[in-house]
Amino acid sequence: MGTTDHLLSVSLPYWQDRDPLDALAVAEAAEKLGYHRLWVGEMATFDAFAVATAIGLAPGRIPLCVGPLAVDVRTPATIAMGVASVAALTGRSVDVAIGSSSTVVVSGWHGRERRSTAVHLAESARILRGLLAGEKVEFEGAVERTAGYRLRLAPPHSSITVAAFGARALAAAARTADRVVLNLVTPEQVSRCATLVREAADRANRPTPAIAVWVTAAADPTADLLASVRRGAVGYLRAPGYDAMFEEAGFGEVVRLARSGAHPREVLVAVPDELPAAVGMFGDEAALARRLDAYRRAGTDEIVVVPATSAEDPAGHHTLDTLARLDHA
């Protein structure tokens, strides 16, 4: 789907007020509608490798990208084992994405420490590059180290994506990744990030990684659907990196409220529909077409649709079908 330079993919959504098993219906819809790739992230429900295997064993051939996976929670060896496991069990092409996640997830849920994010991402990517190629990697870095392990399964030779925000993380991704993925960004922010990635890649004398952007979307959204999307944004308003993105996009007041420690219900009331709209695609066909074009003109190589789902449309099929038709137009 899409041209070589303008790909359209799907990411599984994990909306807080929806059945987690909706993810399987979204995967089926993405397969049937011919999307380029299915991204399988990890939040508070499924283990990413488990759900990727379940999807990969179902009929279809859509390639998978597992992640972003938090490098402060999973080691390069466990990530490589997981990717190779999914590839071996399903016979599908399986790529991987890594990121830093949030303090709540890393320190709160897992009791781990976030350390030197940009360095950690770069070192993890370098180790993964060797492991996924079937090499025995010996690496001693500032944050990560490994010695003596080699995959016992067939090496999947996966591409490596790094999720990044700030200048240092973007530069690290540019030096080590095949692809950089951004989330919850406006087209203008995509343009700026793409420039930083290109400049850092030039300095490192390597090809510029592709730019992928996760974009929440809903065709002809109802009030209930928009409420679900606003609810999903609350947790990001005080997360490092995301908060700065939202401030820059003009939503400093609600970011400050979230930072103040206000109850999530109070923050939700303060989140306007304009906030998710600034970093997403919502509306009728004409509005969605304009947003697709805006993200692509900003330098996005792969738009990754995160469809809003509902009880009436658990697969987000209306949104995915609408965007697929627009992409073919």
Secondary structure, 3 states (H helix, E strand, C coil): CECCCCEEEEECCCCCCCCCCHHHHHHHHHHHCCCCCEEECCCCCCCHHHHHHHHHHCCCCCCEEEEEEECCCCCHHHHHHHHHHHHHHHCCCEEEEEECCCHHHHHHHCCCCCCCHHHHHHHHHHHHHHHHCCCCEEEECCCCEEEEECCCCCCCCCCEEEECCCHHHHHHHHHHCCEEEEECCCHHHHHHHHHHHHHHHHHCCCCCCEEEEEEEEEECCCHHHHHHHHHHHHCCCCCCCHHHHHHHCCCHHHHHHHHCCCCHHHHHHHCCCHHHHHCEEEECHHHHHHHHHHHHHCCCCEEEEEECCCCCCCCCHHHHHHHHHHHHC
